[in-house]
Amino acid sequence: VQLQASGGGLVQPGGSLRLACAASGSTLDGYDIAWFRQAPGKEREGVSCISRRDGIRNYADDVKDRFFIERDNAKASVHLEMNSLKPEDTAVYYCNAVSVFDDRITYWGQGTQVTVSS
């Protein structure tokens, strides 16, 4: 499975972006999907995830009520809608897929830069 993340860019505080994670080589039907981010000088951290089995969504506390994750298994894509963006959301965002059958099987996208600045 190859993951391609896109949709990043420069946005002003309070603005919105919609990130996309597209899969090739396989559908995403057998994977739990997550978005991570890594800011300069900081460790990679989890932002949001959505399970394959029941579609349950989870969010980091600092993005809850601002970000929304959704998946389209038929289109092999996952999106992260980001609203009310803050400068502290600036980071490279990565999508991640983990097999529901064997969690040792995991794939990462290449990352997309999100910069929130006036």
HELIX and SHEET records of a PDB file:
HELIX    1   1 PRO A   87  ASP A   89  5                                   3    
SHEET    1   A 4 GLN A   2  SER A   6  0                                        
SHEET    2   A 4 LEU A  17  SER A  24 -1                                        
SHEET    3   A 4 SER A  77  MET A  82 -1                                        
SHEET    4   A 4 PHE A  67  ASP A  72 -1                                        
SHEET    1   B 6 GLY A   9  VAL A  11  0                                        
SHEET    2   B 6 THR A 112  VAL A 116  1                                        
SHEET    3   B 6 ALA A  91  SER A  99 -1                                        
SHEET    4   B 6 TYR A  31  GLN A  38 -1                                        
SHEET    5   B 6 GLU A  45  ILE A  50 -1                                        
SHEET    6   B 6 ARG A  57  TYR A  59 -1                                        
SHEET    1   C 4 GLY A   9  VAL A  11  0                                        
SHEET    2   C 4 THR A 112  VAL A 116  1                                        
SHEET    3   C 4 ALA A  91  SER A  99 -1                                        
SHEET    4   C 4 THR A 106  TRP A 108 -1                                        
END                                                                             
